[in-house]
Amino acid sequence: MTLRIDQSLLELLKEELTQAKKIILTSHYNPDGDAIGSVLGLYHVLKQQGLNAEMVSPNDFPTFLSWLPDASNILIFSKDKLRVEQTFGDADLVICLDFNGYKRVEGMSYLLEVTKAKRVLIDHHPEPESPFDIKFSFTEVSSTAELVYEIASQLFGDNAINYDSAVSIFTGIMTDTGSFSYACSRERTFEIAGKLIAKGIKVEDIQSNVYNNFSENRMKLLGFSLAERMKVFPEFKAAYIWLTKNDLKKFKYQIGDTEGFVNYPLSINGINFSVLFTENDSYVKVSLRSRGNFPANEFSRKYYNGGGHKNAAGGKSFVSMDETLKQFEELLKIHSNELNA
């Protein structure tokens, strides 16, 4: 069944889109496949409608997404701050995709806070944190890319989804569901996937471009992570992987190289909670995944100033890696009953 979206909101968005002289499409820091796929998917829809849109990312995106149509046109704030600031200054409308709070864009957040442009939210994460002029927030969809399809097709009709848009949207859905292995139990998700395939996209090629496009160093880093940096706690049905700055340097880390690492411990029989700790210059990045009823997002919100979905969340720790790991092991004991429920 087609997602029910408030018709008055759709009409308001269409009016804003058609009146805007410049539209910005942006997503969260360290963008993943859903973020980039959503931005590019909507970009190609708007472009086909003759609308003027620019794409902005807070920082670089993984190289395994660089093949997507017009990905090279995405402005990178961390590389060209002045140009991005000028773009925001000229914008009438800013569409925020795959994040629900300004802080999710890290150092670019001030541009969202001070912009005079109308701000639109298109997202599938729970509990929007920042003010938006128009909000499309649906947690039941598999991905923001799926929501982009619903909005675009209801605004402009299915013909508005051309080949380039279809490739981008399918990539977003595919990556955010782990190749349709989780968060995709709605019939509509597969119906949309079928409609995108009908546009002429080749699923095998998309799969290969995303999942068979890693560097040798990334593969060695994965092996090292599992062999040397994974600790398993069967008594808590939990496991974690930790990677220091030196570990990343040793394997010549590039943005996106650790994508998906946090999911591997969940492949172990009996493990329902997995965390990846990655050391940065000023904090430890925390990625959390769970299966079943254990709420990864609540755990992240309570201890790591983060949030996300029930079974997929993220946050930050502002103490050393050693202290972060020590604290986490104590937290497992505190939450033992919930983890073993």
C-alpha positions as CSV (number, residue, x, y, z in Angstrom):
1,M,0.0,0.0,0.0
2,T,1.3,3.5,-0.9
3,L,2.5,5.4,2.1
4,R,-0.2,7.8,3.3
5,I,1.3,11.3,3.3
6,D,-0.7,14.4,4.3
7,Q,-1.8,15.9,1.0
8,S,-1.6,19.4,2.3
9,L,2.1,18.9,3.2
10,L,2.8,17.6,-0.3
11,E,1.1,20.6,-1.8
12,L,3.0,22.9,0.4
13,L,6.3,21.3,-0.5
14,K,5.4,21.4,-4.2
15,E,4.7,25.1,-3.9
16,E,8.0,25.8,-2.1
17,L,9.9,23.7,-4.7
18,T,8.4,25.5,-7.7
19,Q,8.9,29.0,-6.2
20,A,12.5,28.4,-5.0
21,K,15.3,29.8,-7.2
22,K,17.9,27.6,-5.5
23,I,17.3,24.4,-3.6
24,I,19.9,22.6,-1.4
25,L,19.8,18.9,-0.8
26,T,22.0,17.8,2.1
27,S,22.5,14.8,4.4
28,H,24.4,13.8,7.6
29,Y,28.1,13.7,8.4
30,N,29.8,10.5,7.2
31,P,27.1,9.8,4.7
32,D,26.2,6.2,3.9
33,G,24.4,4.7,1.0
34,D,21.0,5.8,2.1
35,A,22.1,9.4,2.6
36,I,23.9,9.7,-0.8
37,G,21.2,7.6,-2.6
38,S,18.5,9.9,-1.2
39,V,20.2,13.1,-2.1
40,L,21.0,11.9,-5.6
41,G,17.6,10.3,-6.1
42,L,15.8,13.5,-5.3
43,Y,18.3,15.6,-7.2
44,H,17.6,13.8,-10.4
45,V,13.8,14.1,-9.9
46,L,14.1,17.9,-9.4
47,K,16.5,18.2,-12.3
48,Q,14.0,16.5,-14.6
49,Q,11.3,19.0,-13.4
50,G,13.6,21.9,-14.4
51,L,14.3,22.9,-10.8
52,N,17.6,24.3,-9.7
53,A,19.1,22.1,-7.0
54,E,22.6,21.8,-5.4
55,M,23.8,18.9,-3.4
56,V,26.0,19.3,-0.3
57,S,27.6,16.8,2.0
58,P,29.3,17.7,5.3
59,N,32.3,15.6,4.4
60,D,33.5,13.0,1.9
61,F,31.4,9.9,1.2
62,P,32.7,6.4,0.6
63,T,34.4,5.7,-2.8
64,F,32.1,2.7,-3.4
65,L,29.3,5.2,-3.9
66,S,31.2,7.5,-6.3
67,W,29.9,5.7,-9.4
68,L,26.4,6.9,-8.8
69,P,25.1,9.3,-11.5
70,D,26.3,12.9,-10.8
71,A,27.9,11.9,-7.5
72,S,30.9,14.1,-8.5
73,N,28.6,17.1,-8.4
74,I,28.1,16.9,-4.6
75,L,29.8,19.8,-2.9
76,I,31.9,18.8,0.1
77,F,31.8,21.2,3.0
78,S,35.0,20.0,4.6
79,K,36.9,20.6,1.3
80,D,35.2,23.8,0.1
81,K,33.7,25.7,3.1
82,L,33.4,29.1,1.4
83,R,31.6,27.7,-1.7
84,V,29.1,25.8,0.5
85,E,28.5,28.9,2.7
86,Q,27.8,30.9,-0.5
87,T,25.5,28.2,-1.7
88,F,23.5,28.3,1.6
89,G,23.4,32.1,1.4
90,D,21.7,31.9,-2.0
91,A,19.3,29.2,-1.2
92,D,15.5,29.5,-0.8
93,L,14.9,26.0,0.3
94,V,17.1,23.4,2.2
95,I,16.0,19.8,2.2
96,C,17.5,17.7,4.9
97,L,17.7,14.0,4.0
98,D,18.3,11.0,6.3
99,F,18.9,13.0,9.5
100,N,16.6,14.7,12.0
101,G,18.8,17.1,14.0
102,Y,21.2,19.9,12.9
103,K,24.0,18.4,15.0
104,R,24.1,15.4,12.7
105,V,25.9,17.5,10.1
106,E,28.7,18.2,12.6
107,G,30.7,21.4,11.8
108,M,28.2,22.4,9.1
109,S,25.3,22.8,11.6
110,Y,25.6,26.6,11.9
111,L,24.5,26.9,8.3
112,L,21.3,25.1,9.0
113,E,20.7,27.2,12.2
114,V,21.2,30.6,10.5
115,T,19.8,30.0,7.0
116,K,16.9,32.2,6.0
117,A,15.8,29.4,3.6
118,K,12.8,27.2,4.5
119,R,14.0,23.9,6.0
120,V,12.4,20.6,4.9
121,L,12.9,17.3,6.7
122,I,12.7,14.0,4.8
123,D,13.8,11.2,7.1
124,H,12.9,7.8,8.7
125,H,14.6,8.2,12.1
126,P,12.5,8.6,15.2
127,E,11.9,11.8,17.2
128,P,13.1,14.8,15.1
129,E,15.4,16.9,17.3
130,S,15.5,20.3,15.4
131,P,12.8,22.7,14.0
132,F,11.8,22.3,10.4
133,D,9.3,24.2,8.4
134,I,7.9,21.1,6.6
135,K,8.4,17.6,8.0
136,F,8.1,14.2,6.4
137,S,9.1,11.8,9.2
138,F,8.0,8.2,8.7
139,T,9.8,5.6,10.8
140,E,8.0,2.7,9.2
141,V,9.8,2.9,5.9
142,S,12.9,0.9,5.3
143,S,15.0,3.9,4.4
144,T,15.0,7.6,3.6
145,A,15.5,6.6,-0.1
146,E,12.2,4.7,0.0
147,L,10.5,7.8,1.4
148,V,12.0,9.9,-1.3
149,Y,10.4,7.6,-3.9
150,E,7.0,7.9,-2.1
151,I,7.2,11.7,-2.0
152,A,8.6,12.2,-5.5
153,S,6.0,9.9,-7.1
154,Q,3.1,11.5,-5.3
155,L,4.3,15.0,-6.1
156,F,5.2,14.5,-9.8
157,G,4.0,11.0,-10.8
158,D,6.0,7.8,-11.4
159,N,7.4,9.1,-14.6
160,A,9.4,11.6,-12.5
161,I,11.6,8.7,-11.4
162,N,14.0,8.4,-14.3
163,Y,16.9,5.9,-14.7
164,D,19.4,8.0,-12.7
165,S,17.0,8.6,-9.9
166,A,16.0,4.9,-9.8
167,V,19.6,3.7,-9.6
168,S,20.3,6.2,-6.7
169,I,17.1,5.4,-4.8
170,F,17.5,1.6,-5.2
171,T,21.1,1.9,-3.9
172,G,19.8,3.8,-0.8
173,I,17.2,1.1,-0.1
174,M,19.6,-1.8,-0.7
175,T,22.3,-0.5,1.5
176,D,20.1,0.6,4.4
177,T,18.4,-2.9,4.5
178,G,21.6,-4.9,4.2
179,S,20.6,-6.1,0.7
180,F,17.0,-6.6,1.9
181,S,18.0,-8.6,5.0
182,Y,16.6,-6.3,7.7
183,A,14.2,-3.4,8.2
184,C,12.3,-4.5,5.1
185,S,9.3,-6.5,6.2
186,R,6.8,-4.2,4.5
187,E,5.4,-5.4,1.2
188,R,5.6,-1.8,-0.1
189,T,9.4,-1.8,0.1
190,F,9.6,-4.7,-2.4
191,E,6.9,-3.2,-4.5
192,I,9.0,0.0,-4.8
193,A,12.1,-2.1,-5.6
194,G,10.2,-3.7,-8.4
195,K,9.1,-0.4,-9.8
196,L,12.7,0.8,-9.8
197,I,13.9,-2.3,-11.5
198,A,11.2,-1.6,-14.2
199,K,13.1,1.6,-14.9
200,G,15.9,-0.5,-16.4
201,I,18.3,-0.7,-13.5
202,K,20.5,-3.8,-13.2
203,V,20.5,-5.1,-9.6
204,E,23.5,-7.3,-10.2
205,D,25.5,-4.3,-11.3
206,I,24.5,-2.2,-8.4
207,Q,25.3,-5.0,-5.9
208,S,28.7,-5.4,-7.6
209,N,29.5,-1.7,-7.6
210,V,28.7,-1.3,-3.9
211,Y,29.8,-4.6,-2.4
212,N,32.6,-5.7,-4.7
213,N,34.4,-2.4,-4.9
214,F,36.6,-2.4,-1.8
215,S,40.3,-1.8,-1.5
216,E,42.8,-4.5,-0.5
217,N,43.5,-2.4,2.6
218,R,39.9,-2.4,3.6
219,M,39.7,-6.2,3.4
220,K,42.8,-6.6,5.5
221,L,41.4,-4.1,8.0
222,L,38.2,-6.2,8.2
223,G,40.3,-9.4,8.8
224,F,42.3,-7.6,11.5
225,S,39.2,-6.3,13.2
226,L,37.7,-9.8,13.5
227,A,40.9,-11.6,14.4
228,E,42.5,-9.0,16.7
229,R,40.0,-6.5,17.8
230,M,36.8,-8.4,18.5
231,K,35.7,-9.3,22.0
232,V,32.7,-11.6,22.6
233,F,30.6,-11.8,25.7
234,P,28.3,-14.9,25.4
235,E,26.9,-14.3,28.9
236,F,25.5,-11.0,27.7
237,K,24.8,-12.1,24.1
238,A,27.0,-9.1,23.1
239,A,30.3,-8.4,21.3
240,Y,32.3,-5.4,20.3
241,I,35.1,-4.4,17.9
242,W,37.5,-1.6,18.7
243,L,39.8,0.2,16.3
244,T,42.4,2.8,17.3
245,K,43.8,5.6,15.2
246,N,47.0,3.6,14.8
247,D,45.0,0.6,13.6
248,L,43.3,2.8,10.9
249,K,46.6,4.4,9.9
250,K,48.3,1.0,9.6
251,F,45.7,-0.1,7.0
252,K,45.5,3.3,5.2
253,Y,41.9,4.0,6.3
254,Q,39.7,5.8,3.8
255,I,36.2,7.1,4.6
256,G,33.7,4.2,4.4
257,D,36.2,1.5,5.0
258,T,34.6,0.4,8.3
259,E,31.1,0.4,6.8
260,G,29.3,-2.7,7.9
261,F,32.0,-3.9,10.3
262,V,29.6,-3.6,13.3
263,N,27.2,-6.1,11.8
264,Y,29.7,-9.0,11.7
265,P,29.5,-10.0,15.3
266,L,25.8,-10.4,14.9
267,S,26.6,-13.4,12.7
268,I,27.8,-15.3,15.7
269,N,25.3,-17.7,17.1
270,G,23.6,-16.2,20.2
271,I,24.9,-12.6,19.8
272,N,22.2,-10.0,19.7
273,F,24.1,-6.8,20.5
274,S,27.2,-5.5,18.6
275,V,29.1,-2.3,19.0
276,L,32.0,-0.8,16.9
277,F,34.2,1.7,18.7
278,T,36.4,3.8,16.3
279,E,38.9,6.2,17.7
280,N,39.0,9.8,16.2
281,D,41.1,12.8,17.1
282,S,38.7,14.2,19.7
283,Y,36.2,11.4,20.5
284,V,35.4,7.7,20.0
285,K,32.8,7.0,17.4
286,V,30.2,4.4,18.6
287,S,28.1,2.4,16.2
288,L,25.5,0.0,17.7
289,R,23.4,-2.8,16.2
290,S,21.0,-5.1,17.9
291,R,18.6,-7.9,17.0
292,G,15.2,-8.4,18.6
293,N,13.9,-6.2,21.3
294,F,17.1,-4.7,22.8
295,P,16.9,-0.9,22.0
296,A,20.2,0.1,20.6
297,N,18.9,3.7,20.1
298,E,17.9,4.1,23.8
299,F,21.3,2.7,24.9
300,S,23.1,5.1,22.6
301,R,20.9,8.1,23.8
302,K,21.5,7.3,27.4
303,Y,25.3,6.7,27.3
304,Y,26.7,8.1,24.1
305,N,24.7,11.3,23.4
306,G,23.4,9.6,20.3
307,G,20.3,8.0,18.8
308,G,18.9,6.3,15.8
309,H,16.7,3.3,15.1
310,K,15.7,0.6,17.6
311,N,18.2,-1.8,16.1
312,A,20.7,0.5,14.6
313,A,22.1,3.6,16.3
314,G,25.2,5.7,16.7
315,G,26.8,8.1,19.2
316,K,30.1,9.4,20.6
317,S,32.3,8.8,23.7
318,F,34.5,11.6,24.9
319,V,36.8,9.6,27.1
320,S,39.8,7.5,26.0
321,M,39.4,4.3,24.1
322,D,40.5,2.3,27.1
323,E,38.0,4.1,29.4
324,T,35.3,3.7,26.8
325,L,35.7,0.0,26.6
326,K,36.0,-0.4,30.4
327,Q,32.7,1.6,30.8
328,F,31.0,-0.5,28.1
329,E,31.9,-3.8,29.8
330,E,30.4,-2.4,33.0
331,L,27.2,-1.4,31.1
332,L,26.8,-4.9,29.8
333,K,26.6,-6.1,33.4
334,I,24.1,-3.4,34.3
335,H,21.9,-4.4,31.3
336,S,22.4,-8.1,31.6
337,N,18.7,-8.9,32.2
338,E,17.6,-6.9,29.1
339,L,20.3,-8.5,27.0
340,N,19.3,-12.0,28.0
341,A,15.6,-11.4,27.8
